[in-house]
Amino acid sequence: MRGPEERLPTAVYSASQIRELERLAPERDGFPSYELMTRAGAAALEVLRRHWPGARRVLVYCGPGNNGGDGYALARDARAAGLDAAVVALVPTERLKGDAARAARDCRAAGVPIEAHDARSDAIARHDPDVLVDGLLGIGADRELGGDLAAAVAALNGARKPVLALDIPSGLHADTGLVLGAAVSAAVTITFLGLKPGLFLGSGCDLTGTLEVADLGAATEPGSSPVLARLTGDDLDRALPRRRRSAHKGTSGRLLLVGGGPGMPGAIRLAAEAALRSGAGLVEVATHCDSAPAVLAGRAEVICRPVEGAAELDALLELADGVVVGPGLGMSEWGRAMWRRVAGSTLPLVVDADALNLLAESPAARGRWILTPHPAEAARLLHGTTSDVQRDRLGVARELARRYDAVAVLKGACSLVAVHRPEASVAVCDRGNPGMATAGMGDVLAGVLGALLVQTRDLEASARAGVLLHALAGDDAAREGERGTIASDLLPHLRRWANRT
């Protein structure tokens, strides 16, 4: 089965790394810096015409720096292509410097009307553009927007017209994805030279829209490791190669799932079937006696073991290749006893839900485990707040991996996978959709991760491939509509994506 088309590069670089690329490109790649700006304008126009082929009127908002220069270059090319292009300038063109000043002169010489920004005059209403272009700030934004910049962002967002953002939506921090007071909400973003973390972190996933990238013909290797690496189909292929004809359930891994406290059978039931659909050879569930009938009734292929006391886990742990612990576990004495027994084993673990809350009560750097917190659980593990986590998702993922000697999966929009290895890039998953924000999705992910763990015996590979597998299945499940998608809708799609090869 073929995977998704990979339009974007894998590596994601910091703003400082991209600025260094931009500085070195003229010398290293043999063309003047102004050529880089004109290439950016041409690439942006190509994206604009591809996404809005019927557009005839384009209004470009240009700021004081090189991002504004890219906007002037686009407006000039749009005029040459027969479009009705105009520019709203945030600063007088005579105050521009370097390549941006040259781009503005060439734009005016091409006959493009350039008018000064005036918050009291509604330029958008007067021009009635089909598409607006955000060339205000790009990756240069590092402080809260105010004055004319904030007013221009408000005008772009309030116009009810599609917006093409150049490089990154203005007002979005290029490294963190935090909104600097106000930020443009783009329908499409074309980013130049390379991907930036802010497109995937914080509010980036909400404000970027459809993401395009143009390398502008420059070498995109800054000489240092990327800060993020997008998960791709290669991660799935490495973790889930085609099976040998001689494979049997023993070679496909034996997974034990521990959870389902009194009155909570649903979570462990979902996790167990997700593990089966993701290829685990044999799936056993150790659950509370009260939950066993519901687990047994749901899926005959799941081996259900009613467990009253933790000592009964020993025989099951001895036979297992890996354990998922936490779905529906609860915080009762039964759940606590199960957690202590599992955590005390030497088996590789996937730790989810209430097991994470119990770990937060008594932190330990056990190693050989995958932790799967959502932001509130991550906050408890690090003794912070959910807002702390969301302000610095990249830093939090790294700290979870370091503090707990773990592979950390920080769930949410654009989930992150971090490992306790300083030189390693954090992986980011840009698949998935808002329809997955519903009960049980985390339980399905836990089962997927457990299945891959017992098949690969590799914590990092399992986490990377499992997060992507879960997200791709979620996208397929939501094709008929995101709202109303439920966790069990993913199960048939898991099977398809687990068989790419």
URCOR-V451885 format. One record per backbone hydrogen bond with DSSP energy under -0.5 kcal/mol. NH is the residue of the N-H (numbers start at 1). CO is the residue of the C=O. E is the energy in kcal/mol with one decimal. If there is no record, write none. Layout:
# URCOR-V451885
[[NH/CO/E] [NH/CO/E]]
This chain:
# URCOR-V451885
[[7/5/-1.0] [12/228/-2.3] [13/195/-2.6] [18/14/-2.2] [19/15/-2.5] [20/16/-1.8] [21/17/-2.0] [22/18/-2.5] [23/19/-2.2] [24/20/-2.4] [25/21/-2.1] [26/22/-0.6] [28/24/-3.1] [29/25/-3.1] [30/26/-0.8] [31/26/-0.8] [35/32/-1.0] [36/32/-0.9] [37/33/-1.3] [38/34/-2.3] [39/35/-2.3] [40/36/-1.9] [41/37/-2.2] [42/38/-2.3] [43/39/-2.7] [44/40/-2.4] [45/41/-2.2] [46/42/-2.1] [47/43/-2.0] [48/44/-2.5] [49/45/-2.6] [50/46/-1.8] [51/47/-2.4] [52/48/-2.4] [55/52/-2.0] [58/84/-2.5] [59/131/-2.0] [60/58/-0.5] [60/86/-2.7] [61/59/-0.5] [61/133/-2.9] [62/60/-0.6] [62/88/-2.5] [63/135/-2.8] [69/65/-1.6] [70/66/-2.3] [71/67/-1.5] [72/68/-2.4] [73/69/-2.3] [74/70/-2.2] [75/71/-2.6] [76/72/-2.4] [77/73/-2.1] [78/74/-2.8] [79/75/-2.2] [80/76/-2.1] [81/77/-1.6] [82/79/-1.5] [83/78/-2.6] [84/56/-3.0] [85/83/-1.2] [86/58/-2.0] [87/113/-2.6] [88/60/-2.9] [89/87/-0.6] [89/115/-3.0] [90/62/-2.7] [95/92/-2.0] [96/93/-1.3] [100/97/-1.0] [101/97/-1.0] [102/98/-1.8] [103/99/-2.6] [104/100/-2.1] [105/101/-2.2] [106/102/-2.6] [107/103/-2.0] [108/104/-2.4] [109/105/-2.5] [110/106/-1.3] [111/108/-1.7] [112/107/-1.8] [113/85/-0.6] [115/87/-2.6] [117/89/-2.6] [121/118/-1.8] [122/120/-0.5] [123/121/-1.6] [126/122/-1.8] [127/123/-2.5] [128/124/-2.4] [130/57/-2.5] [131/57/-1.6] [132/162/-2.7] [133/59/-2.2] [134/164/-2.9] [135/61/-2.4] [135/133/-0.9] [140/137/-1.4] [141/138/-1.0] [145/180/-2.7] [149/146/-1.0] [150/146/-1.1] [151/147/-2.1] [152/148/-2.6] [153/149/-2.3] [154/150/-2.3] [155/151/-2.1] [156/152/-2.4] [157/153/-2.6] [158/154/-1.9] [159/155/-0.6] [159/156/-0.7] [162/130/-0.6] [164/132/-2.8] [165/163/-0.6] [165/188/-2.7] [166/134/-2.5] [167/165/-0.6] [167/190/-3.7] [168/166/-1.9] [172/169/-1.9] [173/171/-0.5] [173/178/-2.9] [177/173/-2.2] [180/171/-3.1] [181/179/-1.6] [182/180/-1.2] [184/170/-2.5] [186/184/-0.7] [186/207/-2.7] [187/163/-2.3] [188/163/-1.7] [189/210/-2.8] [190/165/-2.3] [191/189/-0.6] [191/212/-2.7] [193/214/-2.6] [194/192/-2.2] [195/11/-0.7] [197/13/-0.6] [198/174/-3.5] [199/196/-1.6] [200/197/-2.5] [201/197/-1.6] [203/177/-2.6] [204/201/-2.7] [206/203/-1.0] [207/203/-1.8] [208/204/-2.1] [210/187/-2.5] [212/189/-3.0] [214/191/-2.3] [218/215/-1.9] [227/12/-1.5] [228/12/-1.7] [229/426/-2.1] [230/10/-3.2] [231/428/-2.4] [235/232/-1.5] [236/232/-0.9] [237/233/-2.5] [238/234/-2.4] [239/235/-1.5] [240/236/-2.6] [247/244/-1.7] [251/248/-0.6] [252/248/-1.2] [253/250/-0.9] [255/253/-0.6] [255/282/-2.8] [256/322/-2.3] [257/284/-2.8] [258/324/-3.1] [259/257/-0.5] [259/286/-1.9] [260/327/-1.4] [261/328/-3.9] [264/261/-2.5] [268/264/-0.5] [269/265/-1.9] [270/266/-2.3] [271/267/-2.4] [272/268/-2.2] [273/269/-2.0] [274/270/-2.4] [275/271/-2.0] [276/272/-2.0] [277/273/-2.8] [278/274/-1.1] [279/276/-1.6] [280/275/-2.2] [281/252/-1.0] [281/253/-0.8] [282/253/-1.9] [284/255/-2.7] [284/282/-0.5] [285/303/-3.0] [286/257/-3.2] [287/285/-0.7] [287/305/-1.7] [288/260/-1.7] [291/288/-1.3] [292/288/-1.4] [293/289/-0.6] [295/291/-1.8] [296/292/-2.8] [297/293/-2.1] [298/294/-0.9] [298/295/-0.6] [299/295/-1.2] [302/299/-1.5] [303/283/-2.4] [304/302/-0.7] [305/285/-3.7] [306/304/-0.6] [307/287/-3.0] [312/309/-1.4] [313/310/-2.2] [314/311/-1.2] [316/312/-0.5] [317/313/-2.9] [318/314/-2.0] [319/315/-0.9] [319/316/-0.5] [320/316/-1.0] [321/254/-3.1] [322/254/-1.0] [323/348/-2.0] [324/256/-2.5] [325/323/-0.5] [325/350/-2.7] [326/258/-2.2] [329/326/-2.5] [336/332/-2.5] [337/333/-2.5] [338/334/-2.3] [339/335/-2.4] [340/336/-2.4] [341/337/-1.9] [342/338/-2.4] [343/339/-3.0] [344/340/-1.5] [345/342/-1.7] [348/321/-0.5] [349/368/-1.8] [350/323/-2.4] [351/370/-3.2] [352/325/-2.5] [352/350/-0.5] [354/326/-1.0] [355/352/-1.8] [356/353/-1.3] [357/353/-1.3] [358/354/-2.3] [359/355/-2.0] [360/356/-2.2] [361/357/-1.2] [362/358/-1.2] [363/360/-0.5] [366/364/-0.9] [367/404/-1.0] [370/349/-2.5] [371/369/-0.5] [371/407/-2.4] [372/351/-1.9] [378/374/-2.7] [379/375/-2.2] [380/376/-1.8] [381/377/-2.2] [382/378/-1.7] [383/380/-0.7] [384/379/-2.9] [389/385/-1.8] [390/386/-2.3] [391/387/-1.7] [392/388/-1.1] [392/389/-0.7] [393/390/-0.5] [396/392/-2.5] [397/393/-2.5] [398/394/-1.9] [399/395/-2.2] [400/396/-2.7] [401/397/-1.9] [402/398/-2.3] [403/399/-3.3] [404/400/-2.1] [405/401/-0.5] [405/402/-0.7] [406/401/-1.7] [407/369/-2.1] [408/406/-0.7] [408/418/-2.7] [409/371/-3.3] [409/407/-0.5] [410/408/-0.7] [410/416/-2.0] [411/373/-2.6] [411/409/-0.9] [415/412/-0.6] [416/410/-2.1] [417/427/-2.4] [418/408/-2.7] [421/419/-2.1] [424/421/-2.3] [426/227/-1.5] [427/417/-2.6] [428/229/-2.1] [429/415/-2.5] [430/428/-0.7] [436/433/-2.0] [437/434/-1.9] [438/436/-2.1] [441/438/-1.6] [444/440/-2.0] [445/441/-2.2] [446/442/-2.3] [447/443/-2.0] [448/444/-2.3] [449/445/-2.8] [450/446/-2.3] [451/447/-2.3] [452/448/-2.3] [453/449/-2.3] [454/450/-2.1] [455/451/-1.2] [456/452/-2.8] [457/453/-2.6] [462/458/-2.2] [463/459/-2.3] [464/460/-2.5] [465/461/-2.4] [466/462/-2.7] [467/463/-2.2] [468/464/-1.7] [469/465/-2.8] [470/466/-2.3] [471/467/-1.9] [472/468/-2.8] [473/469/-2.2] [474/470/-1.9] [475/471/-2.2] [476/472/-2.1] [477/473/-2.5] [478/474/-1.4] [479/476/-1.4] [481/478/-2.1] [485/482/-2.0] [487/439/-0.7] [489/486/-1.7] [490/487/-1.7] [491/488/-1.1] [494/490/-2.1] [495/491/-1.3] [496/492/-1.1] [497/493/-2.3] [498/494/-2.1] [499/496/-1.3] [500/497/-0.9]]
